[in-house]
C-alpha cells in the first residue's frame, strides 16, 4: 500500500515543540522568517494563524514586530525632535517636561507594542492617586496620545493604546466678568504706565503676553491701530518672544482716547522702534507673576474689587463685544481663528439681557415687533457703553 505524502504548506512553517505545542513561522515581505508571537495548542490553530498573517501581508497591513519593540522612551525622543520645529518654545518646554516627569518614569522602558488601554488607564489612575491636578493629567495624556498616534502613523504599532481611557474632569471655572465701568476703575487705580497696559487688556482684549511684547513700532497713533504680532511667554523660567497663540496676528482699532494716551506715552519712551512699551524699572521684559503682584492686584484692590485676574479683563472685553457687535467681531478682537473658542471660553451672557428678551417676547406674543423696546434696552447698559472705555 502506498504511503500518504504530507501536503506542502503554501505559506510558512509549523513545527511541534517538545512541550507538545506548535510553533508557526512565516516569511515577511523582506523574506526573513519570523516566529509567531505565541505558540498554539494544535497544528490547525497554527495554520489558521499563518493564513491570517498571509492576508495581512498581501493587503499591506503587516507591521514588522521588531518596530513595536521600540521603547516609549526612544520613540518619545524621536517624536519630540521631529515636531519641535513646528511648536512654540513654551509648548516645546511643556512637552519635554511632561515626557521627562510623567511619561518616561512610568512607561519609558516599555515596548510600544506592549502598551494596552488598561496600561494607560492604570497610568492615569496612578497620577490621580498621586494628587496631580486634572489639568496636568490631561496634558500628560494628550502628549502620550500624540506620541502613540505617531507610532501608528509610522507603522510601529497597529493601533494606539490611548483609546477608551476616562480622564478626570476639569473643574468648571467661570471668568469674573466686570463691567466697563469697573474695568475703568482698575485702570484709574493702577500705577503709570501700567494703567495703559491694563487698559489694553480690558479695552483691546489683549492676552497678557501680547501686551508684554508690544513695541513702539506696533502702535499707529495717527491711524489709531495696534498691531498684535508677538507674544512674550515664560518657559521653565526663561522668557521667550514668539508669535501670538495659534499664530494669529491681528490689527486692532483702538479707542481714540486710549490711542491718544499711548501717543503721549510714546513721546517720552526711550529707545528705537523695537523698544518694548512696558518693562521693569531696570528695563527688562516683564514677568507675569511679578507684574501681577506688584501692579495688577493692588490696582484691583484699590478699585474696590476682588478675585479679578488679568485674563478676566480679556474675557470681559470678549463678552462686551460679543453682546453688542456679535461673536465674529469678538473672535477677531481676541485673535481666535474659530468663533466657537470665543463662545466656549470668553463670551458670557450679560446680566439683564434675559429680562429684555422676555420683554420683547411679550410684544411678539401680542403680535407686535417689539424691536424698538428691545433696541432701547440693548443700548442701556447701566454701566457704560459695552466695549468703549470710560475716560481714563
C-alpha positions as CSV (number, residue, x, y, z in Angstrom):
1,X,0.0,0.0,0.0
2,X,1.4,3.4,-1.0
3,X,2.2,5.7,1.9
4,X,0.5,9.0,2.3
5,X,2.6,12.0,1.2
6,X,2.4,15.1,3.5
7,X,0.9,18.1,1.7
8,X,3.3,21.1,1.5
9,X,2.1,24.3,3.2
10,X,1.6,27.1,0.8
11,X,2.8,29.7,3.3
12,X,5.0,29.5,6.4
13,X,6.1,26.6,8.5
14,X,4.8,24.8,11.6
15,X,6.7,22.5,13.9
16,X,5.8,20.7,17.1
17,X,7.8,21.7,20.2
18,X,9.0,19.3,23.0
19,X,6.2,20.8,25.1
20,X,3.6,19.4,22.7
21,X,2.5,22.9,21.5
22,X,3.1,24.1,17.9
23,X,5.2,27.0,16.7
24,X,4.4,28.9,13.5
25,X,7.0,30.8,11.4
26,X,6.3,32.9,8.4
27,X,8.3,34.9,5.8
28,X,7.8,38.7,5.9
29,X,7.8,40.9,2.8
30,X,11.6,41.1,3.2
31,X,11.9,37.3,3.0
32,X,13.1,37.0,6.6
33,X,11.5,34.1,8.5
34,X,9.8,35.3,11.7
35,X,8.2,33.3,14.5
36,X,4.6,34.0,15.6
37,X,4.2,36.0,18.8
38,X,2.7,32.9,20.6
39,X,2.5,29.1,20.4
40,X,-0.6,27.0,19.5
41,X,-2.4,24.0,21.0
42,X,-2.8,22.4,17.6
43,X,-1.3,22.5,14.1
44,X,-4.7,23.6,12.8
45,X,-4.6,26.7,15.0
46,X,-1.1,27.4,13.8
47,X,-2.3,27.1,10.2
48,X,-5.2,29.4,10.7
49,X,-2.8,32.0,12.3
50,X,-0.5,31.7,9.3
51,X,-3.4,32.2,6.9
52,X,-4.4,35.5,8.6
53,X,-0.8,36.7,8.6
54,X,-0.5,35.9,4.9
55,X,-3.6,38.0,4.3
56,X,-2.2,40.9,6.3
57,X,1.0,40.9,4.2
58,X,-1.0,40.7,0.9
59,X,-3.2,43.5,1.9
60,X,-0.3,45.7,3.1
61,X,-1.4,45.7,6.7
62,X,1.6,43.8,8.0
63,X,3.8,45.5,10.6
64,X,7.3,44.4,11.5
65,X,7.3,43.1,15.1
66,X,10.8,44.5,15.6
67,X,9.5,48.0,15.2
68,X,7.0,47.5,18.0
69,X,9.8,46.6,20.3
70,X,11.0,50.2,20.2
71,X,10.7,51.7,23.7
72,X,8.4,54.5,24.6
73,X,11.4,56.5,25.8
74,X,13.2,56.2,22.4
75,X,10.2,56.9,20.3
76,X,9.2,59.9,22.5
77,X,12.6,61.4,22.0
78,X,12.4,60.9,18.2
79,X,8.9,62.2,18.0
80,X,9.6,65.4,20.0
81,X,12.7,66.1,17.9
82,X,10.6,65.8,14.8
83,X,7.7,68.0,15.9
84,X,9.7,70.6,17.9
85,X,10.4,73.0,14.9
86,X,6.6,73.4,14.4
87,X,5.9,74.1,18.1
88,X,6.1,77.3,20.1
89,X,9.0,77.4,22.6
90,X,6.7,77.2,25.6
91,X,4.9,74.3,24.1
92,X,8.2,72.5,23.4
93,X,9.2,73.1,27.1
94,X,5.8,71.8,28.3
95,X,6.0,68.6,26.2
96,X,9.6,67.9,27.2
97,X,8.7,68.4,30.9
98,X,5.7,66.1,30.7
99,X,7.7,63.4,28.9
100,X,10.6,63.6,31.4
101,X,8.5,63.8,34.5
102,X,5.3,61.8,33.7
103,X,5.7,59.5,30.7
104,X,9.2,58.2,30.9
105,X,9.4,57.4,34.6
106,X,6.2,55.2,34.3
107,X,6.3,53.9,30.7
108,X,9.7,54.8,29.2
109,X,11.2,51.4,29.4
110,X,8.0,49.6,28.0
111,X,8.0,48.5,24.4
112,X,5.4,50.3,22.2
113,X,3.7,47.1,21.3
114,X,3.3,46.1,25.0
115,X,1.0,49.0,25.8
116,X,-2.7,48.4,26.1
117,X,-5.6,50.7,27.0
118,X,-5.5,49.2,30.5
119,X,-1.9,50.2,30.8
120,X,-2.7,53.8,30.1
121,X,-5.8,53.7,32.4
122,X,-3.6,52.5,35.2
123,X,-1.1,55.2,34.5
124,X,-3.8,57.9,34.6
125,X,-5.1,56.4,37.9
126,X,-1.7,56.5,39.4
127,X,-1.4,60.2,38.6
128,X,-4.7,60.8,40.2
129,X,-3.7,58.9,43.3
130,X,-0.6,61.0,43.5
131,X,-2.8,64.1,43.7
132,X,-1.8,65.5,40.3
133,X,-4.3,68.2,39.1
134,X,-6.9,67.3,36.4
135,X,-5.3,69.8,34.1
136,X,-1.8,68.3,34.4
137,X,-3.1,64.7,33.9
138,X,-5.0,65.7,30.8
139,X,-1.9,67.5,29.4
140,X,0.3,64.4,30.0
141,X,-2.3,62.1,28.4
142,X,-2.6,64.4,25.3
143,X,1.2,64.2,24.8
144,X,1.2,60.4,25.2
145,X,-1.7,60.2,22.8
146,X,0.2,62.2,20.2
147,X,3.3,60.0,20.6
148,X,1.2,56.8,20.2
149,X,-0.7,58.2,17.2
150,X,2.6,59.0,15.6
151,X,3.8,55.4,16.2
152,X,0.6,54.1,14.4
153,X,1.2,56.5,11.5
154,X,4.7,55.2,11.1
155,X,3.7,51.6,11.2
156,X,5.3,50.7,14.5
157,X,2.1,49.5,16.1
158,X,-1.3,48.7,14.6
159,X,-3.4,50.9,16.9
160,X,-3.0,53.3,19.7
161,X,-3.4,52.2,23.3
162,X,-4.8,55.7,24.1
163,X,-8.4,54.8,23.5
164,X,-11.4,54.4,25.8
165,X,-9.5,56.0,28.7
166,X,-11.6,58.1,31.1
167,X,-9.8,61.3,32.1
168,X,-10.5,63.4,35.2
169,X,-12.9,66.3,34.5
170,X,-11.7,69.8,34.6
171,X,-13.3,72.0,37.3
172,X,-15.7,74.4,35.7
173,X,-14.5,77.9,36.4
174,X,-16.3,80.9,35.1
175,X,-14.4,84.1,34.4
176,X,-15.2,87.1,36.5
177,X,-16.9,89.4,34.0
178,X,-16.6,93.0,35.1
179,X,-18.5,96.0,33.7
180,X,-16.7,98.6,31.5
181,X,-17.1,101.0,34.5
182,X,-15.4,98.6,36.8
183,X,-12.6,98.0,34.4
184,X,-12.0,101.7,34.1
185,X,-11.8,101.9,37.8
186,X,-9.0,99.3,37.8
187,X,-7.2,101.3,35.1
188,X,-7.5,104.6,37.1
189,X,-6.2,102.9,40.2
190,X,-3.1,101.5,38.6
191,X,0.4,103.0,38.6
192,X,1.6,104.6,35.4
193,X,2.4,103.3,32.8
194,X,0.8,100.1,33.9
195,X,-2.5,101.7,33.7
196,X,-2.1,101.7,29.9
197,X,-1.1,98.0,29.9
198,X,-4.2,97.1,31.9
199,X,-6.4,99.3,29.6
200,X,-5.1,97.3,26.6
201,X,-6.2,94.1,28.4
202,X,-9.7,95.4,29.1
203,X,-10.4,97.6,26.1
204,X,-8.4,95.9,23.3
205,X,-8.8,92.3,24.6
206,X,-5.1,91.5,24.5
207,X,-3.5,88.5,26.2
208,X,-1.1,89.4,28.9
209,X,1.9,88.0,26.9
210,X,0.8,90.1,23.9
211,X,0.7,93.3,26.0
212,X,4.1,92.5,27.5
213,X,5.6,92.0,24.0
214,X,4.3,95.3,22.4
215,X,6.9,97.5,20.9
216,X,6.9,101.1,19.7
217,X,6.6,100.0,16.0
218,X,3.3,98.2,16.8
219,X,1.4,101.4,17.6
220,X,0.0,103.6,14.8
221,X,-1.1,106.6,16.8
222,X,-2.4,108.6,13.9
223,X,-4.5,105.8,12.5
224,X,-5.4,104.5,15.9
225,X,-4.3,101.0,15.2
226,X,-2.4,98.4,17.2
227,X,-0.5,95.5,15.5
228,X,-0.5,92.4,17.7
229,X,2.2,90.2,16.2
230,X,4.3,88.9,19.1
231,X,3.8,87.2,22.5
232,X,6.1,87.0,25.5
233,X,6.0,83.7,27.3
234,X,7.8,82.2,30.2
235,X,9.0,78.6,29.8
236,X,10.8,76.9,32.6
237,X,11.9,80.3,33.9
238,X,13.1,81.5,30.6
239,X,11.4,84.4,28.8
240,X,10.8,83.7,25.1
241,X,9.4,86.0,22.4
242,X,7.2,84.2,19.9
243,X,4.2,84.7,17.7
244,X,0.7,85.0,19.3
245,X,-1.2,81.9,20.3
246,X,-2.3,79.9,17.2
247,X,0.0,82.2,15.2
248,X,-2.9,84.6,14.8
249,X,-1.6,88.1,14.1
250,X,-4.2,90.8,14.1
251,X,-4.6,94.6,13.6
252,X,-6.9,96.2,16.1
253,X,-8.6,99.6,16.2
254,X,-8.1,101.4,19.5
255,X,-10.4,103.6,21.3
256,X,-9.4,107.2,20.3
257,X,-8.8,108.3,23.9
258,X,-6.6,105.2,24.5
259,X,-4.7,105.8,21.3
260,X,-4.1,109.4,22.4
261,X,-2.8,108.4,25.8
262,X,-0.5,105.8,24.1
263,X,0.8,108.5,21.8
264,X,1.7,110.8,24.7
265,X,3.4,107.9,26.4
266,X,5.4,107.0,23.3
267,X,6.8,110.6,23.1
268,X,8.5,110.0,26.4
269,X,9.5,106.4,25.8
270,X,13.3,106.0,25.3
271,X,14.7,103.7,22.6
272,X,14.0,103.0,19.0
273,X,11.3,101.3,17.1
274,X,12.0,97.9,18.8
275,X,11.7,99.3,22.3
276,X,9.2,97.5,24.5
277,X,6.3,99.6,25.7
278,X,6.3,98.1,29.2
279,X,9.3,96.9,31.2
280,X,10.6,96.6,34.7
281,X,12.2,99.6,36.3
282,X,15.5,98.1,35.2
283,X,14.3,98.0,31.6
284,X,13.9,94.2,31.5
285,X,10.9,92.4,30.0
286,X,8.0,91.8,32.4
287,X,7.3,88.5,34.2
288,X,3.7,87.7,34.8
289,X,3.7,86.7,38.5
290,X,5.9,89.6,39.5
291,X,3.9,92.1,37.5
292,X,0.6,90.9,38.8
293,X,1.8,91.1,42.4
294,X,3.4,94.5,42.1
295,X,0.9,96.3,39.8
296,X,-2.3,94.5,38.8
297,X,-3.6,93.1,42.1
298,X,-3.0,96.4,44.0
299,X,-5.0,98.2,41.3
300,X,-7.9,95.7,41.6
301,X,-7.9,96.2,45.4
302,X,-7.8,100.0,45.1
303,X,-10.8,99.8,42.8
304,X,-12.8,98.0,45.4
305,X,-12.9,94.7,43.6
306,X,-11.8,91.2,44.4
307,X,-11.0,88.0,42.5
308,X,-10.3,89.7,39.2
309,X,-7.4,88.4,37.1
310,X,-5.8,89.9,34.0
311,X,-7.4,87.1,32.0
312,X,-10.8,88.2,33.4
313,X,-10.4,91.6,31.7
314,X,-9.8,89.9,28.3
315,X,-12.9,87.7,28.9
316,X,-14.9,90.8,29.9
317,X,-13.8,92.5,26.6
318,X,-14.9,89.5,24.6
319,X,-18.3,89.5,26.4
320,X,-18.9,93.2,25.8
321,X,-18.1,93.0,22.1
322,X,-20.0,89.8,21.5
323,X,-23.1,91.2,23.2
324,X,-23.1,94.4,21.3
325,X,-21.4,93.5,18.0
326,X,-21.6,89.7,17.6
327,X,-19.3,86.8,18.3
328,X,-17.4,87.0,15.0
329,X,-16.3,90.6,15.8
330,X,-15.3,89.4,19.3
331,X,-13.4,86.5,17.8
332,X,-11.4,88.9,15.7
333,X,-10.6,91.2,18.6
334,X,-9.4,88.3,20.7
335,X,-7.4,86.7,18.0
336,X,-9.4,83.4,17.7
337,X,-9.4,81.5,14.4
338,X,-12.6,79.8,15.4
339,X,-15.6,81.7,16.9
340,X,-16.5,78.6,18.9
341,X,-13.5,79.2,21.1
342,X,-14.8,82.7,21.8
343,X,-18.2,81.4,22.9
344,X,-16.8,78.5,24.9
345,X,-14.2,80.3,26.9
346,X,-14.8,84.1,26.8
347,X,-18.2,85.5,25.8
348,X,-20.8,85.2,28.6
349,X,-24.4,86.3,28.9
350,X,-24.7,89.9,30.1
351,X,-26.8,90.5,33.2
352,X,-30.3,91.8,32.3
353,X,-30.3,90.6,28.8
354,X,-32.8,87.8,29.6
355,X,-35.2,90.3,31.0
356,X,-35.0,92.3,27.8
357,X,-35.7,89.1,25.8
358,X,-38.7,88.4,27.9
359,X,-40.0,91.9,27.3
360,X,-39.5,91.6,23.6
361,X,-41.2,88.1,23.6
362,X,-44.2,89.7,25.3
363,X,-44.5,92.1,22.4
364,X,-44.1,89.2,19.9
365,X,-46.8,87.2,21.7
366,X,-49.1,90.2,21.4
367,X,-48.5,90.4,17.7
368,X,-46.1,93.3,17.7
369,X,-42.5,93.6,16.6
370,X,-41.1,94.9,19.9
371,X,-37.9,95.9,18.2
372,X,-38.0,99.5,19.5
373,X,-38.2,98.4,23.1
374,X,-35.5,95.7,22.6
375,X,-33.2,98.3,21.0
376,X,-33.8,100.8,23.8
377,X,-33.0,98.1,26.4
378,X,-30.0,96.9,24.4
379,X,-28.5,100.4,24.3
380,X,-29.0,101.0,28.0
381,X,-26.2,99.0,29.8
382,X,-26.5,100.9,33.1
383,X,-22.7,100.7,33.5
384,X,-21.1,102.4,30.5
385,X,-21.1,101.5,26.8
386,X,-20.0,98.0,26.0
387,X,-16.6,97.8,24.5
388,X,-16.0,101.5,24.9
389,X,-13.7,102.5,27.8
390,X,-14.7,105.3,30.1
391,X,-12.2,108.2,30.1
392,X,-9.0,107.2,31.9
